[in-house]
Amino acid sequence: MIDNLKKILNEDQDPKAIEKINAKLDNLLMSNEEIGYIAVQKKPAVTIFPDSIVVTNKRIIICKPKNLGLSMEFVDYGWDDITSSFVKENILGAEFSFNTKFELTHTIDYLPKNQARKLYTYTKEQLDILKNGIPVAATTNPTVETINTSNEIEDLEELEETPTEEVTNFAEIIPATTYNTFEEPKFETATSTEKGLGDLSQDELFAKLQNYKKLLDNGLIMQGEYDNLKKEILSFM
């Protein structure tokens, strides 16, 4: 049983005392009620039957031993009846108090300071849940959406395994109609060029020079090639 109470225990608590209180509460807990924390009095003098306070997800329970520990008095308040809580730390221990809607104040003194702080924190959390509502993430199991990425992985593997073909003919990647408005330059021998240009009229030579200028502007011929062609055409004009 002690193993089940490890989350409730800390260095200031007596495991045997906690086990006894938990055994007495076993038949008092409601459906779906879980113990959040148990704090036990620790007076300067030896206390054989100390008072204790238990906080659950539904209420606060004050446990007071009676008849030399043969019986136990339980007083409980639901979270909807509690308005506030307080902690006062003294030289010897701390006091934990809470107020109810009936203007009653209940105090448990001589609590170890660490236990009183945890009681106060747990109480604040429960009152906040009651006021603002229980977050969805705290009440339901998170739904983990499983994304099927097998098809994406297979597509990626196919892309990685597709062999890349080396392009050796750049004409294959240039659309045939990209420069269909320009005349492709012909690099002929000097004799045939001079003969061809000599047969052209002045208007045809001018049009040919304009065509070469467009090829230069579009980066299809180099500046040096254009200069040579221009010089050659001007010699016939």
BAMILO-340338 format. One line per field, with one value per residue: residue number from 1; x, y, z of N, C-alpha, C in turn; residue in three letters; chain. Coordinates in nm, 3 decimals, decimal comma, always signed. Each point is the difference from the previous one (the first is absolute). Layout:
seq	NUM/...
n_u	X/...
n_v	Y/...
n_w	Z/...
ca_u	X/...
ca_v	Y/...
ca_w	Z/...
c_u	X/...
c_v	Y/...
c_w	Z/...
type	ALA/...
mol	A/...
This chain:
seq	1/2/3/4/5/6/7/8/9/10/11/12/13/14/15/16/17/18/19/20/21/22/23/24/25/26/27/28/29/30/31/32/33/34/35/36/37/38/39/40/41/42/43/44/45/46/47/48/49/50/51/52/53/54/55/56/57/58/59/60/61/62/63/64/65/66/67/68/69/70/71/72/73/74/75/76/77/78/79/80/81/82/83/84/85/86/87/88/89/90/91/92/93/94/95/96/97/98/99/100/101/102/103/104/105/106/107/108/109/110/111/112/113/114/115/116/117/118/119/120/121/122/123/124/125/126/127/128/129/130/131/132/133/134/135/136/137/138/139/140/141/142/143/144/145/146/147/148/149/150/151/152/153/154/155/156/157/158/159/160/161/162/163/164/165/166/167/168/169/170/171/172/173/174/175/176/177/178/179/180/181/182/183/184/185/186/187/188/189/190/191/192/193/194/195/196/197/198/199/200/201/202/203/204/205/206/207/208/209/210/211/212/213/214/215/216/217/218/219/220/221/222/223/224/225/226/227/228/229/230/231/232/233/234/235/236/237
n_u	+0,082/+0,115/+0,024/-0,129/+0,065/+0,092/-0,101/-0,051/+0,096/+0,060/+0,109/-0,110/-0,040/-0,082/+0,068/+0,029/+0,016/+0,066/+0,064/+0,003/+0,032/+0,086/+0,034/-0,006/+0,068/+0,048/-0,082/+0,070/+0,090/-0,043/-0,093/+0,108/+0,000/+0,097/+0,084/+0,003/-0,029/+0,091/-0,044/+0,103/-0,067/+0,088/-0,059/+0,046/-0,108/+0,029/-0,053/-0,065/-0,101/+0,079/-0,047/-0,082/+0,044/-0,106/+0,066/-0,118/-0,029/-0,063/+0,090/-0,017/+0,080/-0,057/+0,112/-0,085/+0,112/-0,081/-0,024/+0,106/-0,055/-0,096/-0,029/-0,068/+0,013/-0,092/+0,057/-0,094/+0,062/-0,106/+0,065/-0,124/+0,034/+0,117/+0,027/+0,081/+0,131/+0,065/+0,121/+0,025/+0,120/+0,019/+0,053/-0,104/+0,031/-0,114/-0,087/-0,088/-0,059/-0,130/-0,061/-0,122/-0,098/+0,011/+0,106/+0,035/+0,090/+0,065/+0,067/+0,105/+0,045/+0,120/-0,027/+0,076/+0,090/+0,077/-0,058/+0,012/+0,120/+0,021/-0,050/+0,068/+0,106/-0,021/-0,024/+0,102/+0,064/-0,051/+0,023/+0,116/+0,011/-0,046/+0,085/+0,106/-0,032/-0,019/+0,130/-0,021/+0,121/-0,064/-0,110/+0,056/+0,009/+0,116/-0,068/+0,069/+0,008/-0,024/+0,106/-0,068/+0,126/-0,055/-0,114/+0,011/+0,030/-0,100/-0,079/+0,046/-0,018/-0,119/-0,018/+0,042/-0,080/-0,075/+0,057/+0,099/-0,068/+0,117/-0,015/+0,004/-0,127/+0,053/-0,005/+0,020/+0,071/+0,027/-0,115/-0,049/-0,108/+0,100/+0,082/-0,125/+0,010/+0,106/+0,079/+0,018/+0,103/+0,052/+0,084/+0,019/+0,060/+0,112/+0,035/-0,065/+0,050/+0,119/-0,006/-0,043/+0,081/+0,088/-0,077/+0,016/-0,123/-0,003/-0,128/+0,039/+0,108/-0,080/-0,091/+0,101/+0,044/-0,125/-0,007/+0,126/-0,048/-0,113/+0,078/+0,069/-0,111/-0,032/+0,127/-0,045/+0,058/+0,129/+0,050/+0,101/-0,090/-0,072/+0,111/+0,040/-0,121/-0,002/+0,127/-0,030/-0,114/+0,061/+0,085/-0,124/-0,008
n_v	-0,121/-0,007/-0,099/-0,022/+0,028/-0,047/+0,016/-0,052/-0,088/+0,058/+0,074/+0,078/-0,100/-0,053/-0,089/-0,039/+0,127/+0,023/-0,113/+0,036/+0,125/-0,044/-0,087/+0,103/+0,065/-0,122/-0,011/+0,114/-0,042/+0,103/-0,027/-0,044/-0,021/+0,089/-0,056/+0,132/+0,020/-0,042/+0,086/-0,021/+0,027/+0,093/-0,023/+0,104/-0,018/-0,116/-0,013/-0,081/+0,087/+0,036/+0,124/-0,018/+0,044/-0,039/+0,019/-0,005/-0,064/-0,038/-0,010/+0,069/-0,090/+0,037/-0,060/-0,030/-0,057/-0,098/+0,010/+0,079/+0,054/-0,038/+0,129/+0,041/+0,129/-0,005/+0,111/+0,009/+0,067/+0,005/-0,010/-0,031/-0,053/-0,011/+0,110/-0,035/+0,013/-0,031/+0,051/-0,031/+0,041/-0,084/+0,027/-0,053/-0,039/-0,039/+0,100/-0,095/+0,102/-0,024/+0,084/-0,005/-0,036/-0,082/+0,067/-0,124/+0,008/-0,089/-0,032/-0,044/-0,004/+0,049/+0,049/-0,097/+0,095/-0,101/-0,068/+0,104/+0,017/-0,131/+0,004/+0,111/-0,055/-0,116/+0,068/+0,081/-0,109/-0,063/+0,108/+0,002/-0,132/+0,016/+0,102/-0,049/-0,110/-0,130/+0,026/+0,005/+0,057/+0,054/+0,003/+0,018/-0,121/+0,056/+0,047/-0,105/+0,095/-0,117/+0,056/-0,051/-0,015/-0,122/+0,054/+0,098/-0,095/-0,076/+0,110/+0,029/-0,129/+0,008/+0,118/-0,056/-0,105/+0,103/-0,069/+0,083/+0,038/-0,022/+0,130/-0,055/+0,011/+0,123/-0,041/-0,111/+0,089/+0,043/+0,060/-0,075/+0,047/-0,015/-0,028/-0,033/+0,114/-0,073/+0,054/-0,127/+0,047/+0,025/-0,087/+0,079/-0,053/+0,065/-0,092/-0,103/+0,053/+0,033/-0,116/-0,059/+0,072/-0,033/-0,106/+0,051/+0,051/+0,134/-0,012/-0,099/+0,075/+0,107/-0,071/-0,046/+0,126/+0,040/-0,102/+0,032/+0,127/-0,054/-0,071/+0,112/+0,074/-0,108/+0,037/+0,000/+0,118/-0,012/+0,092/-0,085/-0,099/+0,073/+0,037/-0,127/-0,046/+0,089/-0,023/-0,130/+0,020/+0,079/-0,099/-0,050/+0,083
n_w	+0,000/+0,067/-0,086/+0,029/+0,114/-0,084/-0,085/+0,113/+0,020/+0,103/+0,008/+0,013/-0,077/+0,090/-0,073/+0,124/+0,036/-0,111/+0,024/+0,129/-0,032/-0,089/+0,097/+0,086/-0,096/+0,003/+0,105/+0,013/-0,084/-0,069/-0,089/-0,059/+0,131/-0,014/+0,085/+0,022/+0,128/+0,092/+0,090/+0,080/+0,111/+0,036/+0,118/+0,071/+0,073/+0,055/-0,122/+0,081/+0,015/-0,097/-0,013/-0,098/-0,116/-0,067/-0,113/-0,056/-0,112/+0,113/+0,100/+0,115/+0,055/+0,114/+0,039/+0,100/+0,047/+0,038/+0,130/+0,019/-0,106/+0,089/-0,010/-0,102/+0,021/-0,093/-0,043/-0,093/-0,099/-0,083/-0,114/-0,032/+0,122/-0,060/+0,069/+0,098/-0,011/+0,113/-0,001/+0,123/-0,032/+0,098/+0,117/+0,064/-0,118/-0,056/-0,026/-0,025/-0,063/+0,008/-0,081/+0,053/-0,081/+0,104/-0,051/-0,022/+0,095/-0,073/+0,109/-0,066/+0,126/+0,022/-0,118/-0,044/-0,011/-0,033/+0,099/+0,078/-0,057/+0,010/+0,122/+0,024/-0,058/+0,060/+0,113/-0,027/-0,030/+0,105/+0,074/-0,060/+0,015/+0,126/+0,004/-0,060/+0,065/-0,010/-0,021/-0,131/-0,001/+0,108/-0,078/-0,113/-0,044/-0,019/-0,103/-0,021/-0,090/-0,053/-0,047/-0,102/+0,026/-0,002/-0,049/+0,094/+0,092/-0,048/-0,005/+0,123/+0,036/-0,065/+0,060/+0,114/-0,034/-0,044/-0,097/+0,020/-0,110/-0,051/+0,001/-0,117/-0,028/+0,011/-0,126/+0,078/+0,072/-0,123/+0,030/-0,099/+0,069/+0,088/-0,097/-0,026/+0,070/+0,038/-0,084/-0,014/+0,064/-0,113/+0,044/-0,105/-0,101/+0,002/-0,087/+0,064/+0,116/-0,049/-0,058/+0,117/+0,077/-0,094/+0,011/+0,127/+0,009/-0,005/-0,038/-0,081/-0,038/-0,004/-0,065/-0,073/-0,006/-0,025/-0,083/-0,047/-0,003/-0,049/-0,082/-0,016/-0,017/-0,068/-0,018/-0,124/-0,010/-0,011/+0,081/+0,015/+0,009/+0,081/+0,064/-0,012/+0,039/+0,097/+0,028/-0,010/+0,068/+0,088/-0,022/+0,003/+0,104
ca_u	-0,082/+0,089/+0,043/-0,106/-0,011/+0,125/-0,026/-0,055/+0,099/+0,123/+0,097/-0,049/-0,113/+0,022/-0,071/-0,096/-0,117/-0,072/-0,062/-0,116/-0,105/-0,048/-0,082/-0,129/-0,073/-0,023/-0,143/-0,071/+0,020/-0,108/+0,038/+0,092/+0,069/+0,140/+0,071/+0,104/+0,109/-0,033/+0,091/-0,018/+0,055/+0,127/+0,015/+0,130/-0,007/-0,036/-0,144/-0,025/-0,112/-0,008/-0,103/+0,049/-0,091/+0,011/-0,064/-0,026/-0,049/-0,140/-0,027/+0,100/-0,044/+0,077/-0,003/+0,037/-0,011/-0,075/+0,005/+0,136/+0,029/-0,088/-0,099/+0,045/-0,105/+0,025/-0,078/+0,040/-0,063/+0,022/+0,071/-0,095/-0,033/+0,120/+0,018/+0,140/+0,091/+0,110/+0,111/+0,077/+0,118/+0,049/+0,133/-0,016/-0,101/-0,086/-0,144/-0,076/-0,139/-0,088/-0,131/-0,113/-0,108/-0,077/+0,083/+0,073/+0,143/+0,058/+0,145/+0,082/+0,128/+0,118/+0,032/+0,130/-0,018/-0,007/-0,132/-0,098/+0,010/-0,059/-0,145/-0,045/+0,009/-0,103/-0,131/-0,013/-0,023/-0,137/-0,092/+0,012/-0,072/-0,142/-0,039/+0,021/-0,031/+0,112/+0,054/-0,024/+0,119/+0,011/-0,109/-0,008/+0,127/+0,026/-0,013/+0,120/-0,037/+0,105/+0,008/+0,061/+0,100/+0,066/-0,005/+0,093/+0,136/+0,022/+0,019/+0,132/+0,100/-0,001/+0,069/+0,143/+0,055/-0,013/+0,131/+0,005/+0,063/+0,091/-0,042/+0,114/-0,045/-0,073/-0,118/-0,113/-0,063/-0,039/-0,116/+0,033/-0,067/+0,039/+0,060/-0,041/-0,012/+0,133/+0,065/+0,117/+0,119/+0,074/+0,143/+0,049/+0,135/+0,006/-0,035/-0,143/-0,069/+0,011/-0,081/-0,141/-0,029/+0,008/-0,123/-0,113/-0,022/+0,032/-0,103/+0,020/+0,119/-0,040/-0,084/+0,087/+0,074/-0,095/-0,021/+0,117/-0,007/-0,096/+0,066/+0,095/-0,074/-0,057/+0,107/+0,020/+0,134/+0,091/+0,026/+0,104/-0,062/-0,086/+0,085/+0,053/-0,110/-0,038/+0,105/-0,010/-0,119/+0,023/+0,091/-0,079/-0,104
ca_v	+0,121/+0,116/+0,033/+0,074/+0,132/+0,074/+0,131/+0,086/+0,016/+0,078/-0,029/+0,042/-0,081/-0,134/-0,094/-0,082/+0,083/+0,019/-0,128/-0,017/+0,093/-0,047/-0,120/+0,043/+0,072/-0,088/-0,023/+0,128/+0,070/-0,013/-0,051/+0,087/+0,093/-0,036/+0,080/+0,081/+0,023/-0,019/+0,069/-0,049/+0,088/-0,038/+0,092/-0,010/-0,114/-0,125/-0,014/-0,138/-0,001/+0,136/+0,029/+0,002/+0,058/-0,071/+0,068/-0,086/+0,076/+0,036/+0,065/+0,004/-0,083/+0,016/-0,127/+0,020/-0,124/+0,006/-0,120/-0,056/-0,054/-0,112/+0,047/+0,116/+0,094/+0,057/+0,117/+0,027/+0,111/-0,007/+0,116/+0,107/+0,068/+0,068/+0,128/+0,043/-0,075/+0,082/-0,066/+0,087/-0,070/+0,044/-0,051/-0,145/-0,048/+0,095/-0,020/+0,000/+0,036/+0,022/+0,057/-0,059/+0,093/+0,022/+0,090/-0,076/-0,013/-0,120/+0,012/-0,110/+0,061/-0,084/-0,080/+0,032/+0,109/-0,054/-0,059/+0,108/+0,062/-0,089/+0,008/+0,129/-0,007/-0,092/+0,065/+0,104/-0,064/-0,051/+0,114/+0,058/-0,091/+0,019/+0,133/+0,018/-0,121/-0,093/+0,001/-0,124/-0,084/-0,064/-0,091/-0,105/-0,044/+0,070/-0,081/+0,009/-0,027/-0,071/+0,043/-0,103/+0,060/-0,105/+0,035/+0,109/-0,054/-0,076/+0,095/+0,060/-0,098/-0,010/+0,117/-0,015/-0,108/+0,030/+0,040/+0,129/-0,010/+0,109/+0,074/+0,025/+0,085/+0,106/+0,034/-0,075/+0,070/+0,133/-0,013/+0,030/+0,122/+0,112/+0,106/-0,024/+0,128/+0,045/-0,080/-0,067/+0,045/-0,102/+0,028/-0,054/+0,044/+0,141/+0,013/-0,018/+0,107/+0,121/-0,019/+0,011/+0,138/+0,084/-0,015/+0,060/+0,144/+0,077/-0,026/-0,135/+0,005/+0,067/-0,094/-0,106/+0,059/+0,006/-0,136/-0,035/+0,078/-0,068/-0,120/+0,044/+0,044/-0,118/-0,086/-0,115/+0,013/+0,079/+0,136/-0,006/-0,052/+0,107/+0,104/-0,049/-0,003/+0,138/+0,057/-0,065/+0,052/+0,144/+0,012/-0,013/+0,103
ca_w	+0,000/+0,006/-0,136/-0,065/+0,061/-0,018/-0,058/+0,105/+0,107/-0,017/+0,105/+0,131/+0,041/+0,054/-0,087/+0,074/+0,030/-0,126/-0,033/+0,087/-0,045/-0,131/+0,023/+0,055/-0,105/-0,115/-0,018/+0,001/-0,128/-0,097/-0,132/-0,075/+0,090/+0,020/+0,099/-0,059/+0,096/+0,141/+0,091/+0,137/+0,103/+0,060/+0,111/+0,067/+0,092/-0,067/-0,018/-0,042/-0,094/-0,056/-0,099/-0,137/-0,098/-0,127/-0,113/-0,115/-0,114/+0,024/+0,128/+0,107/+0,112/+0,124/+0,074/+0,140/+0,078/+0,125/+0,087/-0,004/-0,132/-0,033/-0,095/-0,076/-0,039/-0,132/-0,041/-0,137/-0,072/-0,144/-0,055/-0,031/+0,125/+0,049/-0,069/-0,002/+0,089/+0,049/+0,068/+0,088/+0,048/+0,130/+0,032/+0,007/-0,092/-0,071/+0,014/-0,124/+0,029/-0,115/+0,029/-0,072/-0,032/+0,122/+0,081/+0,101/-0,026/+0,062/+0,005/+0,051/+0,034/+0,019/-0,118/-0,061/-0,096/-0,135/-0,017/-0,006/-0,132/-0,099/+0,020/-0,054/-0,147/-0,050/+0,018/-0,102/-0,130/-0,004/-0,007/-0,134/-0,090/+0,026/-0,048/-0,144/-0,077/-0,015/-0,136/-0,078/+0,004/+0,131/+0,026/-0,102/-0,053/-0,126/-0,120/-0,084/-0,138/-0,071/-0,138/-0,082/-0,087/-0,077/-0,142/-0,025/+0,005/-0,123/-0,109/+0,015/-0,041/-0,145/-0,052/+0,024/-0,080/-0,142/-0,054/-0,065/-0,131/-0,031/-0,119/-0,089/-0,109/+0,066/-0,080/+0,053/+0,111/-0,046/-0,089/-0,139/-0,044/+0,084/-0,080/-0,138/-0,072/-0,040/-0,104/+0,053/-0,074/-0,074/-0,005/-0,125/-0,035/-0,041/-0,142/-0,018/+0,069/-0,080/-0,119/+0,039/+0,037/-0,120/-0,079/+0,072/-0,014/+0,120/+0,101/+0,052/+0,086/+0,125/+0,075/+0,051/+0,112/+0,115/+0,049/+0,081/+0,123/+0,088/+0,051/+0,103/+0,119/+0,065/+0,048/-0,086/-0,059/+0,081/-0,048/-0,104/-0,123/-0,055/-0,058/-0,128/-0,097/-0,029/-0,084/-0,130/-0,071/-0,032/-0,117/-0,124/-0,002
c_u	+0,085/+0,043/-0,105/-0,013/+0,125/-0,023/-0,055/+0,105/+0,107/+0,088/-0,050/-0,111/+0,044/-0,079/-0,104/-0,127/-0,085/-0,073/-0,126/-0,116/-0,060/-0,091/-0,139/-0,084/-0,043/-0,148/-0,081/+0,009/-0,116/+0,052/+0,083/+0,068/+0,141/+0,065/+0,112/+0,118/-0,054/+0,106/-0,033/+0,067/+0,132/+0,030/+0,137/+0,005/-0,043/-0,150/-0,027/-0,108/-0,018/-0,120/+0,064/-0,106/+0,028/-0,070/-0,013/-0,047/-0,146/-0,024/+0,125/-0,056/+0,093/-0,020/+0,052/-0,018/-0,076/+0,018/+0,134/+0,031/-0,087/-0,107/+0,052/-0,120/+0,039/-0,094/+0,046/-0,081/+0,033/+0,063/-0,096/-0,047/+0,116/+0,023/+0,146/+0,083/+0,119/+0,107/+0,074/+0,115/+0,049/+0,142/-0,003/-0,116/-0,082/-0,146/-0,063/-0,146/-0,077/-0,135/-0,106/-0,105/-0,085/+0,076/+0,065/+0,146/+0,053/+0,152/+0,061/+0,139/+0,110/+0,022/+0,141/-0,020/-0,013/-0,137/-0,106/+0,003/-0,066/-0,152/-0,056/+0,001/-0,109/-0,139/-0,023/-0,028/-0,144/-0,102/+0,005/-0,073/-0,151/-0,050/+0,004/-0,037/+0,123/+0,049/-0,023/+0,118/+0,012/-0,107/-0,010/+0,138/+0,026/-0,008/+0,121/-0,038/+0,118/-0,004/+0,074/+0,093/+0,068/+0,000/+0,099/+0,143/+0,030/+0,022/+0,137/+0,108/+0,005/+0,072/+0,150/+0,062/-0,008/+0,134/-0,010/+0,075/+0,084/-0,044/+0,123/-0,038/-0,089/-0,122/-0,123/-0,072/-0,040/-0,118/+0,034/-0,058/+0,043/+0,051/-0,038/-0,014/+0,134/+0,060/+0,128/+0,123/+0,071/+0,146/+0,057/+0,143/-0,004/-0,048/-0,149/-0,078/+0,003/-0,087/-0,147/-0,037/+0,003/-0,124/-0,120/-0,009/+0,033/-0,103/+0,018/+0,121/-0,034/-0,086/+0,084/+0,080/-0,090/-0,023/+0,116/-0,001/-0,097/+0,061/+0,099/-0,073/-0,057/+0,107/+0,026/+0,133/+0,082/+0,022/+0,102/-0,056/-0,087/+0,084/+0,054/-0,108/-0,042/+0,101/-0,010/-0,118/+0,021/+0,092/-0,075/-0,108/+0,057
c_v	+0,125/+0,041/+0,083/+0,143/+0,085/+0,140/+0,097/+0,033/+0,100/-0,022/+0,035/-0,091/-0,136/-0,099/-0,083/+0,078/+0,019/-0,128/-0,022/+0,089/-0,049/-0,123/+0,037/+0,071/-0,091/-0,018/+0,130/+0,073/-0,030/-0,056/+0,104/+0,104/-0,051/+0,094/+0,076/+0,021/-0,021/+0,072/-0,039/+0,098/-0,055/+0,102/-0,017/-0,117/-0,123/-0,012/-0,140/-0,005/+0,140/+0,014/+0,001/+0,061/-0,064/+0,082/-0,100/+0,087/+0,043/+0,080/+0,010/-0,078/+0,024/-0,126/+0,025/-0,130/+0,024/-0,131/-0,073/-0,070/-0,116/+0,039/+0,129/+0,086/+0,064/+0,117/+0,038/+0,113/-0,015/+0,127/+0,114/+0,074/+0,083/+0,126/+0,042/-0,086/+0,089/-0,089/+0,105/-0,080/+0,062/-0,053/-0,152/-0,041/+0,110/-0,036/+0,005/+0,024/+0,011/+0,049/-0,068/+0,107/+0,033/+0,086/-0,073/-0,010/-0,120/+0,008/-0,128/+0,058/-0,106/-0,098/+0,032/+0,100/-0,051/-0,059/+0,109/+0,069/-0,087/-0,004/+0,126/-0,003/-0,088/+0,063/+0,108/-0,060/-0,049/+0,113/+0,067/-0,086/+0,018/+0,132/+0,011/-0,121/-0,084/+0,004/-0,133/-0,093/-0,075/-0,104/-0,113/-0,038/+0,068/-0,096/+0,022/-0,041/-0,063/+0,038/-0,106/+0,064/-0,103/+0,035/+0,111/-0,051/-0,078/+0,094/+0,063/-0,097/-0,014/+0,118/-0,013/-0,104/+0,028/+0,048/+0,133/-0,013/+0,124/+0,065/+0,033/+0,090/+0,109/+0,044/-0,071/+0,076/+0,141/-0,016/+0,047/+0,131/+0,122/+0,116/-0,017/+0,129/+0,051/-0,095/-0,058/+0,043/-0,118/+0,042/-0,070/+0,048/+0,142/+0,018/-0,010/+0,112/+0,127/-0,011/+0,015/+0,143/+0,091/-0,006/+0,066/+0,148/+0,071/-0,026/-0,138/-0,005/+0,065/-0,091/-0,111/+0,049/+0,011/-0,138/-0,045/+0,075/-0,064/-0,127/+0,035/+0,038/-0,118/-0,100/-0,121/+0,005/+0,090/+0,138/+0,000/-0,049/+0,107/+0,108/-0,042/+0,000/+0,141/+0,066/-0,054/+0,057/+0,145/+0,018/-0,010/+0,108/+0,135
c_w	+0,000/-0,140/-0,072/+0,053/-0,019/-0,055/+0,104/+0,105/-0,038/+0,122/+0,140/+0,053/+0,052/-0,086/+0,073/+0,032/-0,126/-0,040/+0,083/-0,047/-0,132/+0,016/+0,051/-0,107/-0,114/-0,029/-0,004/-0,134/-0,094/-0,132/-0,073/+0,088/+0,026/+0,100/-0,069/+0,094/+0,141/+0,083/+0,144/+0,097/+0,054/+0,110/+0,065/+0,098/-0,079/-0,006/-0,054/-0,106/-0,058/-0,092/-0,139/-0,090/-0,136/-0,107/-0,114/-0,117/+0,016/+0,127/+0,087/+0,118/+0,118/+0,084/+0,142/+0,078/+0,132/+0,077/-0,013/-0,132/-0,042/-0,101/-0,066/-0,037/-0,134/-0,025/-0,140/-0,060/-0,148/-0,052/-0,034/+0,125/+0,052/-0,084/-0,011/+0,094/+0,033/+0,063/+0,083/+0,057/+0,131/+0,023/+0,004/-0,091/-0,063/+0,025/-0,139/+0,034/-0,130/+0,048/-0,084/-0,028/+0,122/+0,100/+0,116/-0,043/+0,075/-0,012/+0,056/+0,025/+0,011/-0,117/-0,046/-0,114/-0,143/-0,029/-0,012/-0,136/-0,107/+0,013/-0,064/-0,154/-0,058/+0,011/-0,105/-0,137/-0,012/-0,009/-0,137/-0,103/+0,016/-0,059/-0,152/-0,084/-0,018/-0,142/-0,069/+0,011/+0,131/+0,023/-0,100/-0,046/-0,133/-0,117/-0,089/-0,140/-0,071/-0,147/-0,079/-0,100/-0,088/-0,149/-0,033/-0,002/-0,128/-0,118/+0,007/-0,044/-0,152/-0,063/+0,017/-0,090/-0,150/-0,053/-0,073/-0,131/-0,026/-0,131/-0,082/-0,115/+0,061/-0,079/+0,054/+0,110/-0,038/-0,093/-0,140/-0,045/+0,079/-0,083/-0,147/-0,079/-0,049/-0,102/+0,057/-0,081/-0,065/-0,010/-0,123/-0,023/-0,052/-0,142/-0,021/+0,067/-0,083/-0,124/+0,033/+0,032/-0,121/-0,085/+0,065/-0,027/+0,130/+0,111/+0,062/+0,092/+0,134/+0,088/+0,062/+0,119/+0,124/+0,062/+0,089/+0,133/+0,101/+0,059/+0,110/+0,129/+0,078/+0,042/-0,086/-0,074/+0,090/-0,063/-0,113/-0,133/-0,064/-0,066/-0,136/-0,107/-0,040/-0,095/-0,142/-0,079/-0,040/-0,119/-0,134/-0,010/-0,050
type	MET/ILE/ASP/ASN/LEU/LYS/LYS/ILE/LEU/ASN/GLU/ASP/GLN/ASP/PRO/LYS/ALA/ILE/GLU/LYS/ILE/ASN/ALA/LYS/LEU/ASP/ASN/LEU/LEU/MET/SER/ASN/GLU/GLU/ILE/GLY/TYR/ILE/ALA/VAL/GLN/LYS/LYS/PRO/ALA/VAL/THR/ILE/PHE/PRO/ASP/SER/ILE/VAL/VAL/THR/ASN/LYS/ARG/ILE/ILE/ILE/CYS/LYS/PRO/LYS/ASN/LEU/GLY/LEU/SER/MET/GLU/PHE/VAL/ASP/TYR/GLY/TRP/ASP/ASP/ILE/THR/SER/SER/PHE/VAL/LYS/GLU/ASN/ILE/LEU/GLY/ALA/GLU/PHE/SER/PHE/ASN/THR/LYS/PHE/GLU/LEU/THR/HIS/THR/ILE/ASP/TYR/LEU/PRO/LYS/ASN/GLN/ALA/ARG/LYS/LEU/TYR/THR/TYR/THR/LYS/GLU/GLN/LEU/ASP/ILE/LEU/LYS/ASN/GLY/ILE/PRO/VAL/ALA/ALA/THR/THR/ASN/PRO/THR/VAL/GLU/THR/ILE/ASN/THR/SER/ASN/GLU/ILE/GLU/ASP/LEU/GLU/GLU/LEU/GLU/GLU/THR/PRO/THR/GLU/GLU/VAL/THR/ASN/PHE/ALA/GLU/ILE/ILE/PRO/ALA/THR/THR/TYR/ASN/THR/PHE/GLU/GLU/PRO/LYS/PHE/GLU/THR/ALA/THR/SER/THR/GLU/LYS/GLY/LEU/GLY/ASP/LEU/SER/GLN/ASP/GLU/LEU/PHE/ALA/LYS/LEU/GLN/ASN/TYR/LYS/LYS/LEU/LEU/ASP/ASN/GLY/LEU/ILE/MET/GLN/GLY/GLU/TYR/ASP/ASN/LEU/LYS/LYS/GLU/ILE/LEU/SER/PHE/MET
mol	A/A/A/A/A/A/A/A/A/A/A/A/A/A/A/A/A/A/A/A/A/A/A/A/A/A/A/A/A/A/A/A/A/A/A/A/A/A/A/A/A/A/A/A/A/A/A/A/A/A/A/A/A/A/A/A/A/A/A/A/A/A/A/A/A/A/A/A/A/A/A/A/A/A/A/A/A/A/A/A/A/A/A/A/A/A/A/A/A/A/A/A/A/A/A/A/A/A/A/A/A/A/A/A/A/A/A/A/A/A/A/A/A/A/A/A/A/A/A/A/A/A/A/A/A/A/A/A/A/A/A/A/A/A/A/A/A/A/A/A/A/A/A/A/A/A/A/A/A/A/A/A/A/A/A/A/A/A/A/A/A/A/A/A/A/A/A/A/A/A/A/A/A/A/A/A/A/A/A/A/A/A/A/A/A/A/A/A/A/A/A/A/A/A/A/A/A/A/A/A/A/A/A/A/A/A/A/A/A/A/A/A/A/A/A/A/A/A/A/A/A/A/A/A/A/A/A/A/A/A/A/A/A/A/A/A/A
